[in-house]
Amino acid sequence: MKIVKGAESLFDQLKFWRRYLHEHPELSFEEVETAKFVVNELKKIDNIKIETNVGGHGVVATLTSGHGPTIAVRADMDALPIKEENDHSFVSKHEGVMHACGHDAHTAMLLGAVHLLSEQFNKGQLTGTVKFIFQPAEESTDEHGLSGAPYMIRDGVLQDVESVIALHVCPWHPVGVVQMNTGFSMANVDVFEATIKGTGGHGGYPHLATDPLWMLGAVLQTFYGTVGRRISPLDIVAASIGKIEAGAVSNVIPAEVKVEGTLRSYSPEAREKLAEEVEQVFKLVETFGGSYEFELEKGEPALNNHMEVNMVIEQAISEIYPDMHIHWEPFGMGGEDFGYMTEEIPGSMFFLGCSLEDGLDRDLHTPIFDIDENCLPIGTAIFVAAVNRFLKREESHHPLKRNSIQRGA
């Protein structure tokens, strides 16, 4: 298969791109040098339009024949505030910053896809337009609670695009396995901040105080015992408290306790019910003479994979890798701001097996996260094959309708 051979011929280049980016990671909203690197590599390709500063530090490259359908392929570029503990030759040179979620690999594979698809366009083998979206700030949000995808959408990156695809490296599957899912596949991500308020007082005279820490005991017991109980068991939800902050010294009962946590869900209905349930838990403190404040910051929506887009990706994989195993299962309760894009137009993300067979648990967002780089040409080839199928399919079929998104997990 020409596409597979083409991707394999880029293996050394794919490793170089990935390793360079791994050595020079940048946090969300700070991807200045990463974007410059991507642009410099794109400039080596003929007949490609390059846009910079899209939705922040985003880069968009476009290949087109001048007419036909428009498809987009997206990769994220940012890293995480994690100190790397690997010992390979290309560890992060930026202290406390690491590509611990594989975005270096995603960017490298998308660069590889640009190279291979540009050759096909130059030879007149494809009709249509492909947008390559190099997205900043997937991992974090700004003071407005927004990550990179909604900013790129606001800047028009999906205008006239009929469908969009993406991938994510997957350390729980080996190279040669792809995980896919139709419908809701990753979670809505919301963050809550609550304050339990009392009067505080002297530690030696607790009977004179209204103690928010005492109230916290009832809140925690109720939170872990009842949250989610009024939501259908067919819905997928998770609620966790990650931070509790109170007091300054041992002999003073504090006047307030701050609690922060995360709410995860799949369906829009469960998302609303879960937030309501959690706020009701904090309302409990009023029965003990306290008061509360509750704030909810809505993060990225659930990743919702479109059935028709999945079908095309599956067909592309089967065509170029007929022996590849496709594992069908939701991706978990993690968040992915690609969900903003699949809210706008039909789209899908697949997970690409990348685990190193060294007996270590190199999970996402850990200091020892790493990949088997043999996955790089595979992801590149799947991108290219899927784009080919999309463009050739659209020549003889009606285009996928915007917002015709399959609902359900």
C-alpha positions in Angstrom: 0.0 0.0 0.0 1.5 3.3 -1.1 0.2 5.3 1.8 1.8 2.9 4.4 5.1 2.8 2.5 5.1 6.6 2.3 4.5 6.9 6.0 7.2 4.4 6.8 9.6 6.3 4.5 9.1 9.3 6.9 9.9 7.3 10.0 13.2 9.1 10.7 11.7 12.5 10.1 8.7 11.7 12.3 11.1 10.7 15.1 13.1 13.8 14.6 10.0 16.1 14.8 8.6 14.3 17.9 11.9 14.3 19.7 12.7 17.9 19.0 9.3 18.9 20.3 9.7 16.6 23.3 12.9 18.4 24.2 11.3 21.8 23.9 7.9 21.6 25.5 5.7 24.7 26.1 2.7 25.1 28.3 -0.8 26.0 27.2 -1.0 29.6 25.8 2.8 29.8 25.7 3.5 27.7 22.5 5.4 30.5 20.7 8.5 28.5 19.7 6.5 25.3 19.0 4.3 27.3 16.5 7.5 28.7 14.9 8.9 25.2 14.5 5.7 23.9 12.9 5.6 26.9 10.5 9.2 26.4 9.5 8.5 22.8 8.7 5.4 23.7 6.7 7.3 26.2 4.7 9.3 23.4 3.2 6.2 22.1 1.4 5.1 23.5 -2.0 1.6 24.9 -2.7 0.5 25.2 0.9 -1.2 28.1 2.6 -0.1 28.8 6.1 -2.0 30.9 8.7 -0.5 31.8 12.1 -1.9 33.2 15.4 -5.2 31.5 14.9 -7.0 31.3 18.2 -3.8 32.3 20.0 -0.6 30.5 18.9 -2.5 28.1 16.5 -1.3 27.3 13.1 -3.5 26.3 10.1 -2.1 24.9 6.9 -4.3 24.3 3.9 -4.0 22.2 0.8 -6.6 22.6 -1.9 -7.4 21.8 -5.5 -9.7 24.9 -5.6 -13.0 23.0 -5.5 -14.6 20.0 -3.8 -15.3 19.1 -0.1 -13.3 20.4 2.8 -11.9 18.1 5.5 -9.9 19.1 8.6 -7.3 17.1 10.6 -6.3 18.4 14.1 -3.4 17.9 16.4 -2.7 19.6 19.7 0.7 21.2 20.5 0.9 22.1 24.3 2.7 20.3 27.2 2.0 19.9 30.9 3.6 21.4 34.1 5.3 18.0 35.0 8.9 17.4 35.8 10.1 14.6 33.5 11.7 11.5 35.0 12.7 9.6 31.9 16.3 8.9 31.0 16.2 8.7 27.2 18.4 11.0 25.1 15.7 13.6 24.4 14.3 14.5 27.8 12.7 17.9 28.3 15.1 20.8 28.4 12.5 23.0 30.1 12.5 22.3 33.9 9.1 21.3 35.2 7.5 21.2 31.7 7.0 17.9 29.8 5.1 16.4 26.9 3.3 13.9 29.2 0.2 13.5 27.0 1.8 12.8 23.6 1.1 16.1 21.9 4.6 16.1 20.5 3.7 12.8 18.8 0.4 14.2 17.6 2.1 17.2 16.0 4.7 15.1 14.4 2.1 12.7 12.8 0.1 15.6 11.5 3.3 17.1 9.9 3.9 13.8 8.3 0.3 13.7 6.9 0.8 17.2 5.4 3.9 16.0 3.5 2.2 12.8 2.1 -1.0 14.6 1.2 0.8 17.5 -0.4 2.4 15.0 -2.8 -1.0 13.6 -3.7 -2.4 17.1 -4.3 0.6 18.1 -6.4 0.1 15.0 -8.6 -3.6 15.8 -9.0 -4.7 12.7 -7.2 -7.1 14.4 -4.8 -9.9 16.9 -5.3 -11.0 19.1 -2.4 -9.5 20.9 0.5 -7.7 19.7 3.6 -7.1 22.0 6.6 -4.4 20.9 9.0 -5.1 22.4 12.5 -2.2 22.7 14.9 -4.0 23.7 18.0 -2.6 25.3 21.2 -3.9 25.1 24.7 -5.7 21.8 24.9 -4.5 21.0 28.4 -5.5 24.1 30.3 -8.0 27.0 30.3 -7.4 30.8 30.7 -9.1 33.3 33.0 -12.2 33.0 30.9 -12.4 29.2 31.4 -11.6 28.6 27.7 -9.0 26.3 26.1 -7.6 26.5 22.6 -10.3 24.9 20.6 -13.1 27.4 21.2 -10.7 30.2 20.3 -9.8 28.6 17.0 -13.4 28.0 16.3 -14.2 31.7 17.0 -11.4 32.6 14.5 -13.2 30.6 11.8 -11.1 27.5 11.6 -14.1 25.2 11.0 -15.8 27.5 8.5 -16.8 25.5 5.4 -15.3 22.4 6.9 -17.6 19.3 6.6 -15.9 17.0 9.0 -12.9 16.9 11.3 -10.7 14.0 12.6 -8.0 13.7 15.3 -6.1 11.0 17.2 -4.7 10.5 20.6 -1.8 8.2 21.6 -3.0 5.4 23.9 -0.6 3.9 26.4 -3.0 1.2 27.5 -2.8 -0.5 24.1 0.2 -1.7 22.2 1.3 -0.6 18.8 -1.0 -2.2 16.3 -4.2 -1.6 18.2 -6.6 1.3 17.7 -9.4 2.1 20.1 -12.6 3.7 18.7 -16.1 4.6 20.0 -19.2 6.1 18.5 -21.2 8.7 20.5 -20.0 10.1 23.8 -16.4 8.9 24.3 -14.8 11.3 26.8 -16.4 13.4 29.5 -17.9 16.8 30.0 -15.4 18.4 32.4 -16.7 20.9 35.0 -14.9 22.4 38.1 -16.6 23.5 41.2 -15.4 25.8 44.0 -17.5 25.9 47.2 -17.0 27.9 50.4 -18.5 26.7 53.7 -18.9 29.7 56.0 -19.2 29.8 59.8 -18.1 32.3 62.4 -14.9 30.6 63.6 -13.5 31.2 67.1 -11.0 30.2 69.7 -10.0 26.5 69.7 -10.4 26.4 73.5 -14.0 27.5 73.3 -15.6 25.5 70.4 -19.1 25.9 71.9 -18.9 29.6 71.1 -18.0 29.1 67.5 -20.0 28.1 64.4 -17.4 25.6 63.0 -17.2 25.1 59.2 -14.9 22.2 59.7 -17.5 20.4 61.7 -20.0 21.1 58.9 -17.5 19.8 56.4 -17.8 16.3 58.0 -21.5 16.1 57.1 -20.8 17.5 53.6 -18.1 15.0 52.8 -20.2 12.1 54.1 -23.2 13.2 52.0 -21.1 14.0 48.9 -19.5 10.6 48.8 -22.6 8.8 49.8 -25.4 10.3 47.7 -24.0 12.3 44.7 -25.1 10.5 41.6 -27.8 8.5 43.3 -30.6 10.5 41.6 -29.0 10.1 38.1 -30.0 7.2 35.9 -27.5 4.3 36.2 -27.4 4.3 32.4 -25.7 7.7 32.6 -21.9 7.8 33.2 -20.9 10.3 35.9 -18.0 10.9 38.4 -17.6 13.5 41.1 -14.4 14.0 43.1 -13.0 16.5 45.6 -9.4 17.3 45.0 -8.7 20.2 47.4 -9.7 21.3 50.8 -8.3 24.5 52.4 -9.0 25.8 55.9 -7.3 27.4 58.8 -3.9 28.9 59.6 -2.9 27.9 63.1 -3.8 25.0 65.5 -5.8 26.9 68.1 -8.1 28.9 65.9 -11.3 27.5 64.4 -11.4 29.0 60.9 -14.4 31.0 59.7 -14.6 29.2 56.4 -13.5 26.1 54.5 -12.8 26.1 50.7 -13.5 23.0 48.7 -12.6 22.3 45.1 -13.5 19.4 42.9 -14.3 18.1 39.4 -17.5 16.8 37.9 -17.4 14.4 34.9 -20.3 13.2 32.8 -21.2 12.1 29.3 -24.7 13.4 28.5 -25.8 17.0 28.7 -28.7 16.0 31.0 -26.5 14.1 33.4 -24.1 17.1 33.4 -26.8 19.5 34.6 -28.2 17.0 37.2 -24.8 16.3 38.7 -24.0 20.0 39.2 -27.4 20.5 40.9 -26.8 17.5 43.2 -23.4 18.7 44.3 -24.7 22.2 45.1 -27.5 20.7 47.2 -24.9 18.9 49.3 -23.3 22.2 50.3 -26.7 23.7 51.0 -26.8 21.1 53.9 -24.6 23.4 56.0 -27.5 25.9 56.4 -29.2 23.4 58.8 -26.1 23.7 61.0 -26.1 27.4 61.2 -23.7 28.0 58.4 -23.9 29.4 54.8 -22.2 28.6 51.6 -21.1 29.9 48.2 -21.0 27.6 45.2 -19.4 28.3 41.8 -19.3 26.0 38.8 -17.0 26.6 35.8 -18.0 24.6 32.8 -15.1 23.2 30.9 -14.9 21.3 27.6 -18.0 19.4 26.5 -18.0 15.6 26.1 -16.2 14.3 23.1 -19.0 13.1 20.8 -17.8 10.9 17.9 -19.9 10.9 14.8 -21.0 7.5 13.5 -20.4 8.3 9.8 -17.0 9.8 10.4 -16.0 6.7 12.4 -17.2 4.5 9.6 -14.8 6.2 7.2 -11.9 6.0 9.6 -12.6 2.3 10.3 -12.7 1.6 6.5 -9.5 3.5 6.0 -7.8 1.5 8.7 -9.1 -1.8 7.3 -7.9 -0.9 3.9 -4.3 -0.1 4.8 -3.9 -2.3 7.9 -6.2 -5.3 7.3 -4.8 -7.2 10.3 -5.1 -4.3 12.8 -7.3 -4.8 15.8 -9.9 -2.2 16.5 -11.1 -2.1 20.1 -14.5 -0.5 20.5 -15.0 1.1 23.9 -15.4 4.6 25.3 -12.1 6.3 26.1 -12.8 7.1 29.8 -13.7 10.1 32.0 -10.8 12.3 30.9 -11.5 15.5 29.1 -10.6 16.5 25.5 -11.3 19.9 24.1 -11.7 18.4 20.6 -15.2 18.0 21.9 -15.8 21.7 21.1 -15.1 20.9 17.5 -17.4 17.8 17.4 -20.2 20.0 18.8 -19.9 22.2 15.7 -19.4 19.7 12.9 -19.3 15.9 12.5 -16.0 14.6 13.7 -14.2 11.8 15.5 -11.1 11.0 17.5 -9.5 7.6 17.6 -6.9 6.3 20.1 -3.7 4.9 18.8 -1.8 2.2 20.6 1.6 3.3 21.7 2.7 1.4 24.8 6.3 0.5 25.4 6.7 -3.1 26.4 9.1 -2.4 29.3 6.8 -3.4 32.2 6.4 0.2 33.4 3.1 2.0 33.8 3.7 4.9 31.5 0.3 6.4 31.7 -0.8 9.8 30.4 0.1 12.8 32.6 2.8 10.9 34.5 6.5 11.9 34.8 7.6 8.7 33.0 5.0 8.9 30.1 6.6 7.7 26.9 5.6 6.0 23.6 6.8 3.3 21.3 7.7 5.5 18.3 6.7 2.7 15.9 3.2 4.1 16.3 4.2 7.3 14.5 4.1 6.1 10.9 0.9 4.2 11.7 -0.9 7.3 12.9 0.4 9.3 9.9 -0.8 6.6 7.5 -4.3 6.5 9.1 -4.7 10.3 8.8 -3.7 10.1 5.1 -5.9 7.2 4.3 -8.9 8.7 6.1 -8.5 12.0 4.3 -8.4 10.1 1.0 -11.6 8.2 1.8 -13.4 11.4 2.9 -12.5 13.3 -0.2 -13.3 10.5 -2.6 -16.4 9.6 -0.7 -17.7 13.1 -0.9 -17.3 13.2 -4.6 -20.2 10.7 -4.9 -22.2 11.2 -1.7 -23.9 14.1 0.0 -21.6 15.9 2.5 -22.0 15.3 6.2 -24.4 17.8 7.7 -23.1 20.3 10.3 -24.4 19.5 13.8 -25.8 16.2 12.6 -24.1 14.6 15.7 -24.9 11.2 17.0 -26.1 11.5 20.6 -25.5 8.6 23.1 -22.7 6.8 24.6 
